[in-house]
Amino acid sequence: MNKEIDNDLYRYVGSESSFFYLFRLVLFTPSFRYFFLYRKTRQASTLVTKLFWKFFLRQCMLRTGIQIPASTVIGRGLRIVHFGHIIINPAVSIGKNFNIYPGVTIGHSEGKRKGSPIIGDNVSIQTNAVVVGGIKIGDNVLIAPNAFVNFDVPDGSIVLGNPGKIIPHEKGSANYIVYYVD
């Protein structure tokens, strides 16, 4: 097993990885299955293997409602807490130890904040939150359910509401992220 998949597996089970855990999660956990296929598609070295994994990734996307293209850059230790209707733009960049919940949209925007978000390490984006534009989300940030974020968020913050309001908190996401990877 490679290091990235091993780290993602650790974020789900919290112990040393094994083939048994990998097999069980790929078979019975749609959110982990999606990310397993995402990692395999990104790691494919030949056109044939890339098309092979991309086909299965596409099938999984249609079944789960998770839309994270293989071109999206995501660090080690992603955890999709529940599957369903998650949309991430391919130009988004995400750090390690990232939690995402259902209904989240992370997208590109035009106008004043043209571009796609850059998201730091140890970030948790809760249910139905929307993060758009050429913004930077710092490390150790919690974006609360139903928040709308189209502005920069400093390290160690919690964002609440629509429009979003920043509340400084040294370890904003500490209670929501389990099983950190280094």
C-alpha positions as CSV (number, residue, x, y, z in Angstrom):
1,M,0.0,0.0,0.0
2,N,1.3,3.5,-0.7
3,K,1.8,6.3,1.8
4,E,-1.1,8.5,0.8
5,I,-3.7,5.7,0.9
6,D,-2.1,4.5,4.1
7,N,-2.6,8.0,5.6
8,D,-6.2,8.3,4.4
9,L,-6.9,4.8,5.9
10,Y,-5.4,5.9,9.2
11,R,-7.7,8.9,9.3
12,Y,-10.7,6.5,9.2
13,V,-9.6,3.7,11.5
14,G,-7.0,5.3,13.8
15,S,-4.6,2.4,13.9
16,E,-1.9,0.9,11.8
17,S,-3.3,0.0,8.4
18,S,-3.8,-3.5,7.2
19,F,-5.2,-5.2,4.2
20,F,-8.3,-6.1,6.2
21,Y,-9.2,-2.5,7.0
22,L,-8.5,-1.4,3.5
23,F,-10.6,-4.1,2.0
24,R,-13.5,-3.4,4.4
25,L,-13.5,0.3,3.9
26,V,-13.3,0.1,0.1
27,L,-16.1,-2.4,0.0
28,F,-18.5,-0.9,2.6
29,T,-17.6,2.8,3.0
30,P,-18.5,4.8,-0.1
31,S,-16.6,7.9,1.0
32,F,-13.4,6.0,1.5
33,R,-14.0,4.1,-1.8
34,Y,-14.2,7.4,-3.6
35,F,-11.0,8.6,-2.2
36,F,-9.2,5.3,-2.8
37,L,-10.1,5.6,-6.5
38,Y,-9.1,9.3,-6.5
39,R,-5.6,8.4,-5.2
40,K,-5.2,5.5,-7.6
41,T,-6.2,7.7,-10.5
42,R,-3.7,10.4,-9.5
43,Q,-0.9,7.8,-9.1
44,A,-1.5,6.0,-12.4
45,S,1.6,6.2,-14.5
46,T,0.4,5.1,-17.9
47,L,-2.5,6.2,-20.0
48,V,-4.2,2.8,-19.8
49,T,-4.0,2.6,-16.0
50,K,-5.2,6.2,-15.7
51,L,-8.2,5.5,-17.9
52,F,-8.9,2.3,-15.9
53,W,-9.0,4.1,-12.6
54,K,-10.7,7.2,-14.0
55,F,-13.6,5.0,-15.2
56,F,-14.1,3.6,-11.7
57,L,-13.8,7.0,-10.2
58,R,-16.5,8.3,-12.5
59,Q,-18.8,5.4,-11.6
60,C,-18.3,6.1,-7.9
61,M,-18.9,9.8,-8.4
62,L,-22.3,9.0,-10.1
63,R,-23.3,6.7,-7.2
64,T,-22.2,8.9,-4.3
65,G,-22.6,12.5,-5.5
66,I,-19.0,13.3,-4.6
67,Q,-17.4,15.4,-7.3
68,I,-13.7,15.7,-6.6
69,P,-11.8,15.6,-9.9
70,A,-8.5,13.7,-10.0
71,S,-6.7,16.9,-10.9
72,T,-7.6,18.5,-7.5
73,V,-4.5,18.7,-5.3
74,I,-5.3,17.3,-1.8
75,G,-2.7,16.5,0.9
76,R,-2.4,13.4,3.0
77,G,-5.1,12.4,5.4
78,L,-8.4,13.4,3.8
79,R,-11.5,12.3,5.6
80,I,-14.9,12.5,4.0
81,V,-17.0,12.2,7.2
82,H,-20.3,11.2,5.4
83,F,-20.7,10.8,1.7
84,G,-23.1,12.7,-0.5
85,H,-23.1,15.8,-2.7
86,I,-19.7,17.2,-2.2
87,I,-18.3,19.4,-4.9
88,I,-14.7,20.6,-5.2
89,N,-13.4,22.6,-8.2
90,P,-10.3,21.1,-9.9
91,A,-8.2,24.2,-9.2
92,V,-8.6,24.0,-5.5
93,S,-5.5,23.2,-3.4
94,I,-6.0,21.5,0.0
95,G,-3.5,20.7,2.8
96,K,-3.3,17.6,5.0
97,N,-5.7,16.4,7.7
98,F,-8.8,17.8,5.9
99,N,-12.3,16.9,7.0
100,I,-15.3,17.5,4.7
101,Y,-18.9,16.9,5.3
102,P,-21.9,16.4,3.0
103,G,-23.4,19.4,1.1
104,V,-20.1,21.3,0.9
105,T,-19.2,23.3,-2.2
106,I,-15.6,24.6,-2.7
107,G,-15.5,26.4,-5.9
108,H,-14.1,29.0,-8.4
109,S,-15.5,32.5,-8.5
110,E,-15.3,35.4,-10.9
111,G,-15.2,39.1,-10.0
112,K,-13.4,40.7,-7.1
113,R,-12.1,37.4,-5.6
114,K,-11.5,35.6,-8.9
115,G,-10.0,32.2,-8.5
116,S,-10.2,29.1,-6.4
117,P,-9.5,28.6,-2.7
118,I,-6.2,27.5,-1.2
119,I,-7.0,25.6,2.0
120,G,-4.4,25.0,4.7
121,D,-3.7,22.0,7.1
122,N,-6.0,20.7,9.8
123,V,-9.2,22.3,8.4
124,S,-12.7,21.0,8.9
125,I,-15.5,22.2,6.6
126,Q,-18.9,21.3,8.1
127,T,-22.2,20.4,6.4
128,N,-23.6,22.7,3.7
129,A,-20.8,25.2,3.9
130,V,-19.8,27.1,0.7
131,V,-16.2,28.3,0.2
132,V,-15.6,30.3,-3.1
133,G,-13.2,32.6,-4.7
134,G,-9.4,33.2,-4.8
135,I,-9.1,33.1,-1.0
136,K,-6.8,31.5,1.5
137,I,-8.1,29.5,4.4
138,G,-5.4,29.2,7.1
139,D,-4.3,26.2,9.2
140,N,-6.4,24.9,12.1
141,V,-9.7,26.4,10.9
142,L,-13.2,25.2,11.4
143,I,-15.9,26.4,9.0
144,A,-19.2,25.8,10.7
145,P,-22.4,24.3,9.1
146,N,-24.1,26.6,6.5
147,A,-21.3,29.2,6.5
148,F,-20.6,31.2,3.4
149,V,-16.9,32.1,3.0
150,N,-15.6,34.4,0.3
151,F,-12.9,36.1,2.2
152,D,-9.5,35.1,3.6
153,V,-9.5,33.3,7.0
154,P,-6.5,33.5,9.3
155,D,-4.9,30.6,11.1
156,G,-6.7,29.3,14.2
157,S,-10.2,30.6,13.4
158,I,-13.8,29.5,13.4
159,V,-16.1,30.9,10.7
160,L,-19.9,31.1,11.5
161,G,-22.9,32.2,9.5
162,N,-23.9,33.7,6.3
163,P,-22.2,36.1,5.6
164,G,-19.4,34.5,7.5
165,K,-18.0,35.9,10.7
166,I,-14.5,35.1,12.0
167,I,-14.1,34.1,15.6
168,P,-10.4,33.7,16.7
169,H,-9.8,30.4,18.3
170,E,-6.2,29.0,18.6
171,K,-7.2,25.4,17.7
172,G,-10.5,26.0,15.8
173,S,-10.7,22.5,14.3
174,A,-9.0,20.5,17.1
175,N,-12.2,19.0,18.4
176,Y,-13.4,17.9,14.9
177,I,-10.3,16.3,13.4
178,V,-9.3,12.9,14.7
179,Y,-6.3,10.7,14.0
180,Y,-3.9,13.4,12.7
181,V,-1.2,12.4,10.1
182,D,2.2,14.1,10.2
